Amino acid sequence: MSIDIATAAKVAKLARIKVEDDALPALAQEFNDILGFIEQLNEVDVDGVEPMVSVTPMRLKRRADVVTDGDQPEKVLKNAPDAREGFFAVPKVVE
Amino acid sequence: MADLNNMKIAEARDALRKGDVTSLELTESCLSAIEGAGALNAFVHNTPDLAREQAKAADTRIKAGDAPDMCGIPLGIKDLFCTKGVPSQAASNILKGFKPEYESKITSQLFDAGSVMLGKLNMDEFAMGSSNETSAYGNAVNPWRRGNDETALTPGGSSGGSASAVAADLCLAATGTDTGGSIRQPAAFTGITGIKPTYGRCSRWGVVAFASSLDQAGPMTKDVRDAAIMLEAMCGHDPMDSTSADLAVPNFEAMLTGDIKGKTIGIPREYHMDGIPEEIESLWAEGRKMLQDAGAKIVDISLPHTKYALPAYYVIAPAEASSNLARYDGVRYGHRATLDAGDGITEMYEKTRAEGFGHEVQRRVMIGTYVLSAGFYDAYYNRARKVRTLIKKDFEDVFAQGVDAILTPATPTSAFGLGEMKDADPVQMYLNDVFTVTVNLAGLPGIAIPAGLDKKGLPLGLQLIGRPWEEGDLLNTAYALEQAAGFVAKPAKWW
């Protein structure tokens, strides 16, 4: 599998990271180096092997579906780059 | 009393109880050591006022009697831990200015036990790195040098600041985290002890997430006894972390008898790798001999899928990172890019993340995005998770054969020079974790202890891997090895 410049651009877009056009060839090359290393996994016979979900055999604990926390909007907004009138503010999303 | 900062946890605990020293004196000694160690760039946010306040409270508690072992002990905290009201930015520009409104579970437990926080420690950005060179704070520097050669060496990573601070006696001990070797590799590079416990032992709540199925916190200390004391204070069930184990935490220190007669130690043949320096091979052979002389039975074992651990890790860890790091979007905390007229929310995300994440973090997020994307999920991500199942089974098989612990080298080299790997491709850097990463994939406890010096005068470490949840037994084997190795060397002070 070889990653071309268009694929590198697509991945950057999916990851929501702006990559300038002139940086794409080097990025594609780095992807190819890393994926080349990962390709070794194709040597392993994984027929009938279950993909690992949890490294320790444990069942997720359950609890009653009730509110356990909340009512602290000031704390929630404290670190926001832009908070107004009790809300997170973002650029206009809908016209 | 001079040089109180050189003390170990156990010594300080006993001296505090005898009234020979106060926590405030210990704390002041560490604070002035930190003041004089700017060249190491280990501490990146100092909290002297908080430290003095906590030390005074600890002294009152110790005087009243019945204080826990960690009471009054000055610690450094890796920047990955959220600490209330104190900058916690995972060494990333994207979290610049972030001051959590809450305290991580582990630091809460340590503070409840009376420990003192001196400040936050340098690390690789989001714990992604093996040399502390990806940090937004700049490199942390190893207090060790190659003899009289003044080349600045890496303390390893990602817990590089923690390792440097403990090795240079800027604090009595530090917290670290380990996703692929980030406690054990820097411990080995700086001649200190570091243990990653079984996955689920330490709560991940309030620890900035990198790869959630692999991340575990642990202590970085000056010896095995200190690791036992501090680990006990860090462990315990936490309902806020759904993967936290609801198991009793033993008194690890009480298990340090040094008696390993009749224990079976496995030596995995796949860890004899091409290109590993002769010095590392011979140190490993010496370690084998030491454990044998201490009465352990040594057996050669096979962990057949070892070779595939690093490639599997470099699918699974970036995949989880790409999901975890999606939260850094410039909306709720941290950095937001300045926008141009007409920019919408997508441009805000893209510019914010391009400005806030460093190169290695961007690369791993994008690799993770790729291996999870439609059409590649099965070929990469699911295949890696299947290989992970096989890697864990390798360990289960040898434990079922009666092996109690496994002895390996900790790292493939001693500490290298900062910048020396600059032109290497990323895979070369990833090879640092070749001996440690299997342990994270299998969720097992692993400890690195210093065992000797190489020809350049740099410390080398050995790693012991234990059975799940048997940190006490593992620490005891490490204690026996520590006694036999008798490593006491310290870096000559140049900073």
Interface residues (C-beta under 8 A of the other chain):
Chain A: I3 V11 A12 K13 L14 A15 R16 I17 K18 V19 L27 E30 F31 D33 I34 L35 F37 I38 E39 Q40 L41 N42 E43 V44 V46 V49 E50 P51 M52 V53 S54 V55 T56 M58 L60 K61 R63 Q72 K75 V76 K78 N79 A80 P81 D82 F88 V90 P91 K92 V93
Chain B: G97 F98 K99 P100 E101 T198 Y199 G200 S213 P239 S242 T243 A245 D246 H305 K307 Y308 L310 P311 A312 Y314 V315 S322 A326 D329 G330 V331 R332 Y333 G334 H335 R336 L339 D343 G344 I345 T346 E347 M348 Y349 E350 K351 R353 A354 F357 Q362 R363 V365 M366 I367 T369 Y370 V371 S373 Y380 N382 R383 A384 R385 K386 V387 R388 T389 L390 K392 D425 P426 V427 Y430 L441 A442 G443 P468
